[in-house]
Amino acid sequence: MIQVAEMLKIFQQYRGDAIVIPGRGGRHWVKISTQSNLDAPLSDPAMGGHASFALGLALARPERKVVLFDSEGDLLMSLGILATIAEQKPANFYHFMLDNECYATTGGQPVPNCGNITYDAIARGCGYPRASAYSDLESLAKDLGNILNQPGPVFVALKVFPEVENAPIGQRLRWMTRTRLQVIEDLRRALAGAK
């Protein structure tokens, strides 16, 4: 299994000028990212909303890579988005799904049938042309450059260690330091400067 923070540190080396949506693992990304103006963290979206948001960004900015760090809990809440992404064929979309086999942000309840789901097979079945799965950091690190050089949509399922949050939501440390409007304005400025 993979430590999320270690995986994100390796990804940072390959990021380039990609827009990154950190999803539910965002607290690690905000400490690692060196280009926060190109990060699009969403503060507490409805479960299942990250992939739709990322698809919208990828379609709106086809000249820029868009990388999503999704969770299996999020994906299961809106599994139909895989078919929509595959149909739209965004060549700039890279969908990394972090599978910790539990709902870590709500106390660690197990995801139904968690040990038996093959998410990369589901993505391929929905029409993703490239889908793979990793359970160790060494193999992922070796392949990451190649993964990000392939045309999207690309789906990568990652088995990660669970990091369960048991504190009540109102008592948790906030990792999101920018408002939604600040995130949008930062993205607009960064993308306008790249033209």
TITISE-784314 format. One record per residue (C-alpha): z, x, y; residue in three letters. Coordinates in steps of 0.1 Angstrom, whole numbers, padded with zeros to 4 digits, always signed. Example, Ala and Ser with C-alpha at 12.3 -4.5 7.8 and 13.67 -1.06 7.14 Angstrom:
<zapas>
+0078+0123-0045ALA;+0071+0137-0011SER;
</zapas>
This chain:
<zapas>
+0000+0000+0000MET;-0007+0010+0036ILE;+0017+0015+0065GLN;+0002-0005+0094VAL;+0012+0020+0121ALA;-0003+0049+0102GLU;-0036+0031+0096MET;-0039+0022+0133LEU;-0033+0058+0143LYS;-0063+0068+0121ILE;-0084+0040+0134PHE;-0077+0051+0170GLN;-0097+0083+0163GLN;-0128+0062+0155TYR;-0123+0035+0181ARG;-0147+0047+0208GLY;-0152+0020+0234ASP;-0147-0009+0211ALA;-0128-0040+0222ILE;-0098-0044+0199VAL;-0080-0077+0191ILE;-0047-0065+0175PRO;-0038-0098+0159GLY;-0003-0102+0145ARG;+0001-0065+0140GLY;-0002-0060+0177GLY;+0032-0044+0184ARG;+0020-0012+0167HIS;-0013-0012+0185TRP;+0000-0014+0220VAL;+0020+0018+0214LYS;-0010+0036+0199ILE;-0040+0024+0220SER;-0053+0048+0247THR;-0075+0022+0263GLN;-0054-0008+0269SER;-0080-0022+0293ASN;-0102-0028+0263LEU;-0075-0044+0242ASP;-0074-0082+0239ALA;-0040-0091+0225PRO;-0033-0128+0224LEU;+0002-0140+0232SER;+0012-0163+0204ASP;-0020-0181+0196PRO;-0021-0208+0170ALA;-0022-0195+0135MET;-0058-0190+0125GLY;-0071-0184+0160GLY;-0077-0147+0161HIS;-0110-0146+0142ALA;-0125-0174+0163SER;-0116-0156+0195PHE;-0129-0123+0181ALA;-0162-0139+0171LEU;-0166-0154+0206GLY;-0161-0119+0221LEU;-0186-0104+0197ALA;-0212-0130+0206LEU;-0206-0127+0243ALA;-0207-0088+0243ARG;-0233-0079+0216PRO;-0236-0043+0231GLU;-0199-0036+0224ARG;-0181-0032+0190LYS;-0154-0058+0185VAL;-0126-0050+0161VAL;-0101-0076+0148LEU;-0069-0067+0130PHE;-0063-0101+0114ASP;-0036-0112+0089SER;-0040-0130+0056GLU;-0017-0158+0069GLY;-0039-0163+0100ASP;-0071-0162+0079LEU;-0058-0187+0054LEU;-0051-0212+0082MET;-0088-0212+0092SER;-0107-0199+0062LEU;-0139-0216+0073GLY;-0143-0191+0101ILE;-0156-0166+0075LEU;-0186-0188+0069ALA;-0192-0193+0106THR;-0190-0155+0113ILE;-0214-0148+0084ALA;-0238-0174+0097GLU;-0237-0160+0132GLN;-0242-0124+0119LYS;-0227-0105+0148PRO;-0238-0069+0142ALA;-0209-0057+0164ASN;-0181-0074+0145PHE;-0155-0055+0123TYR;-0129-0077+0107HIS;-0099-0059+0092PHE;-0075-0082+0074MET;-0040-0069+0069LEU;-0026-0085+0037ASP;+0012-0081+0033ASN;+0015-0111+0009GLU;+0040-0129+0032CYS;+0043-0148+0065TYR;+0061-0118+0082ALA;+0064-0134+0116THR;+0083-0164+0104THR;+0108-0147+0080GLY;+0088-0134+0051GLY;+0080-0165+0031GLN;+0054-0156+0004PRO;+0018-0166+0010VAL;+0007-0190-0018PRO;-0009-0172-0047ASN;-0006-0140-0028CYS;-0010-0116-0057GLY;-0042-0132-0070ASN;-0064-0136-0039ILE;-0094-0113-0035THR;-0102-0116+0002TYR;-0132-0093+0002ASP;-0148-0114-0026ALA;-0142-0145-0005ILE;-0158-0129+0025ALA;-0188-0118+0005ARG;-0190-0154-0010GLY;-0191-0167+0026CYS;-0220-0145+0034GLY;-0205-0113+0049TYR;-0231-0086+0040PRO;-0205-0059+0038ARG;-0169-0064+0025ALA;-0145-0040+0009SER;-0108-0037+0000ALA;-0083-0008+0002TYR;-0047-0004-0009SER;-0042+0033+0000ASP;-0045+0050+0033LEU;-0063+0081+0020GLU;-0093+0062+0007SER;-0095+0041+0039LEU;-0093+0072+0061ALA;-0121+0088+0042LYS;-0144+0058+0046ASP;-0134+0045+0080LEU;-0161+0064+0100GLY;-0188+0050+0077ASN;-0174+0015+0078ILE;-0175+0015+0116LEU;-0211+0029+0116ASN;-0224+0000+0095GLN;-0239-0030+0112PRO;-0216-0060+0111GLY;-0203-0083+0103PRO;-0181-0061+0082VAL;-0149-0073+0064PHE;-0122-0050+0052VAL;-0091-0062+0033ALA;-0061-0039+0035LEU;-0030-0042+0014LYS;-0002-0033+0037VAL;+0036-0030+0035PHE;+0054-0062+0049PRO;+0073-0058+0081GLU;+0093-0090+0082VAL;+0107-0103+0114GLU;+0140-0122+0108ASN;+0153-0125+0143ALA;+0148-0159+0159PRO;+0115-0159+0179ILE;+0133-0163+0213GLY;+0154-0131+0205GLN;+0126-0108+0195ARG;+0115-0079+0216LEU;+0082-0087+0234ARG;+0054-0063+0226TRP;+0030-0082+0248MET;+0035-0069+0283THR;+0004-0083+0300ARG;-0003-0120+0306THR;-0033-0137+0292ARG;-0049-0136+0327LEU;-0042-0099+0330GLN;-0059-0092+0297VAL;-0090-0112+0307ILE;-0092-0094+0340GLU;-0087-0060+0325ASP;-0115-0067+0300LEU;-0138-0080+0328ARG;-0133-0048+0348ARG;-0137-0025+0319ALA;-0169-0042+0307LEU;-0184-0045+0342ALA;-0178-0007+0347GLY;-0196+0000+0314ALA;-0229-0016+0326LYS;
</zapas>
